[in-house]
Amino acid sequence: MAVNLQTIKDFRNFLASELKGLYEGSEAGAVADTVMLKALGLESLPELLMRQNEKPVDSAKEHILEMCSELKTGMPVQYVTGESYFLGCRIKVNPGVLIPRPETEEMTWLIINENRGFGGVITDICTGSGCIAIALAVHLREARIMASDISSAALKTARENARENNAEVTFYRSDILKKKLCRLTESDIIVSNPPYVRNSEKKHMRKNVVLYEPQEALFVPDEDPLMFYRAILEAASQSLKPGGTVYFEINEALGREMDGLMKSNGYSDVRIIKDLSGRDRIIKGRKNDR
């Protein structure tokens, strides 16, 4: 290699330079730091900066260069490092599960803040990596947390993440779109971040998302973009207790349609909440008492 790489600082600068064409602004540097921390087994950026004049061991050098090569293919950094963080929880990720998003953190934090001390049952549908259910279990210790997904591979990852974070969650397999395979525990609260990106919106998304993240966890047909919400609300008609609450993460372009769907299914106090970018992102509603 023509570049003389000796110190941690050398490798850090090399990474940032190599990734500059893949990421905008300061993002390349942030990704480089994430890789360095992972390869060196460090916990924080200050620790990395304090040790930047040290020479990494050969195995760490090899790991850095391997991750750099993977990143240059367009693979998301979370899949390269094998982990992400979600409301303080370390979440293992792989191409079989979606990478947790900040918008999903916002919804989960809303649920936590609105249900402090809650001791009932919360069910997370389409759990994927388990990030929502695990964060709820960690922050709402008195609640009983259930979580389901159609993917056995995703459930395996979710269970590993629950053990990693000492979170008590009951995971089970269920296909929300098929009545015969749909299982939904009687619940006081239902939460879901189901697939909601319309197929026609693919062309506006980053290639590393479209190429690497599981399509079935992201996309829905343009002709029926609310298919998962409709199925969940149908199942909730039997399983959600009267007066119970539903929280959904939604497509920013379909807030009005979601408002109508919730109300037509017997929900009141329906409220659409914007994310930190000012986009319609969360909808919640209360199931009417019978």
N, C-alpha and C positions, 0 to 999 in steps of 0.2 A: 504494500500500500504506500502510495506516494506521500500521504499525509503522515507526519510524525506525531503519533499519539502516545503520550507518556502519562500525563496526570489526569485526574478526574476532570479538571477544568478543560483539558484538551478534548476529552471524549464528549463532554457536555457541549462545547462549542461546535465540534464536528457534527454531532447529532442535529443541533439546531440548524446548521447550515444545510445538511442533507435533506431536512424536512421542510425547508422554507417554501419550496414550490408546491407542497401538498396542503399547507395550512396558512390561514390568513393572519396577518399582523403578528401579535405576540404569541399566537397559539402554538407555533412551532417550538418556541422556547419552553412553553409549559409542557408540551408532550415530551420534549427531550428530558426535562426534569423528572417527569413521571417514570420514564424508562430508566434513568440513572438511579432513582430511588429503589426501583424494583431490583435492578441488577446488583446493586451494592447492599441490599438488605437494610436500607436506612428508612427512618420513620418520618423525617421532616426535611423541608427545604433548608432551614437554618443549619441543620446537621450536615447536609450536602455541601453548603457553602463553606462551612468551617473546615471541611476536609478536602477542598478542591485542589490543593497542591499535593495531595498524596497520590501514590500510584496504585491503581486497582490491581487486584490479583488477576492472573491469566484467565481463570474461569469467568470472572466478571467481565473482562474485556470481550471474551468470546460471546457472552450472553448479550452484551450491548450491541455488538455488530450483527448478531443474529436477529435481534429485535428491530434494528434499523432496517435490515433487508425486508423483513415482514411488513413494516410500516410503509416502505416505499412501494409495495404492491397495492396499497390502498386499504389494507386491513386496519380496522379501528384499533386505537391504542388499548382499549379495554380488553379486546380479544387477544392482543399481543401479550399483555401483561397477565391476562387471565383473571382480572378483578376490576371492580368498581367500588365506589363508596356511596351509600345511600342513608342519609340521616344518621351518620355516625356508624353505620353497620358496614362491614366489609363483605361485599357480595361477589362470589365467584361467578364469572360469566364465560360463555363459550358460544360458538355459532348456533347452538340449539336454543338459545334464549336471547331475548332483547336486552340491549344495554340500557340500564335505568336512566331515565331522563330527569332533568331538573323540574320539569312541569309535573312529573309524577311525584317527586318529593314534595312539591307545593300542595298537591291534593292530600297526600298522606299526612303532612304536617297539619293541614286544616282539620282532618279527622281527629288527630291526636288532641289538638287544642280544644276542639268542641266536645270531646268526650272524656275529659280527665276524670278518673275515678270510676269509669264505666265498668260494670261487671257482667255484662251480657255476652252474647255471641256475635262475632263479626266474621263474615264470610267474604273472602277475596276470590273472585272468579276470574279465570284466565291469569293465573298467578305468575307464570313464566319462571323467572329466577327466584321468585318468592320475596322480592324486595319489599313490597307493600306489607304483606302479612308479617314478615319478620320485624320490620320497623314498628308495626302496630303492637306486636307481642312484646318487644323490648320496652316501648314507651307506655303501654297500657297493660301493666302486669296483671291487673285484676280481670281483664277480659279473657274470654275463650276465643282463640283465633283458629278459624278453619280456612283452607285454601284449596282450590281445585284447578285442574288444567287437563286438556285433552292429551297432551304430550307426556309420555312416560319418561322420556329423556329430560324434559324440563322439570318434572317432578323429582327426578333423581338429583338434579342440580339444586333445586329448592330445598330438599331435605338436607343436603350437605351444607347449604348456607345457614339453615336453621341451627344445625349442630355447631357450626363455626361461631355463631353469635349467641349461643345459649338461649335460643328463643323457642318457646313452647308453641308449636303450630301443628295442627293435624292436617296433613295433606292427603288428598284423594283424587282419583282420576274421574273425570266427568266430561261429557260432550254436551255443552250447553245448547248446541244447535239441533240435537236429536233427542226427542222426548224419551225414547226407550233407554238411552244411555246417559240421560241427564240426572245427576244426583245433586240435590241442594239441601243442606241441613237447615232446619228451622233456625232463623236468625233474627237478631234485633237490628243489625246493620249489614248492608251489602255494599261492597265496594268493587269496582272493576275498572281496569284500563284495557279494554278489549281492542282488537284490530279495528281501526277507524279511518285509515288513510285510503282515499279512493284510488283505484288503479290509474286513473288519469293524472293523478298528482305525482306519480313516480318521476316524471320528467323534470320536476322542480326540486327533487331531493338530491342530496349528495350521493355520489356514486358509491362511496364506501358503505353507506346504509343499504342501498338497493342491492349491492353485490354480495354483502357479507351477512347481513342480519336476516333472520328467518322470515321469509315472505308471508307465511301463514299467520304470523303474529302481528303483521303490519297492515296488510292490504285487504280491502273489501271491494266488491263490485260496485261500479258507479250506479247501477240501476237499483241497488239495495244497500246503501252505505250504513243503514242503521240496523242491519240484520242481527248483530250480536246484542244490541241494547234491547231490541224487541224480544228476543229469546230470553234474555235475563229477566226482563220485567214479567214475561209470561210465567216463568218458573217462580218468580218472587210472589206472584199472586197467591200461591199456595204455601210458600216457605217463609216469606217475610212476615213477621208479626204485625198486626194492625198498629199504626203509629210508628212503625220502624222507618229507618232512613236509608236512602240509597245515595251513594256518591259515585259519579262516573267521571272519568277523564274523557274529553270529547274533541272532535274535530272542530277547529276554530270557525270553520265555514258553515257548520251545521247546528249552531246554537238554537236558532228559532225552531228548526225541525225537532230537536231534542226536547225543547220546552213543550211543544205540542204533543210529542209522544208520551212524555211523563204525565201530563195532565189527562190525556185520553186513557191512561191506564190507572187512573184513580189516585194520583199524587197531588198533594197541595203544598203550599209554601215552597214552590219550585223556584230555585234561584240559580242563575248563571254567574260564575265567578271568573274573573279574568286572571290570567297568569301575570308574572312580573313583566312580560313584554307587552301587556295590554291586550292580549288575545283571549277570546272566550275559550276556556280550557276545562272548567269543572262545572258540573251541574249536580245539584242535590235536591232532594225532595222527600216529603214525608208521606208514607202510605196512609190513606184515609182510614179511620176507624170504621169497622163494619157496624 
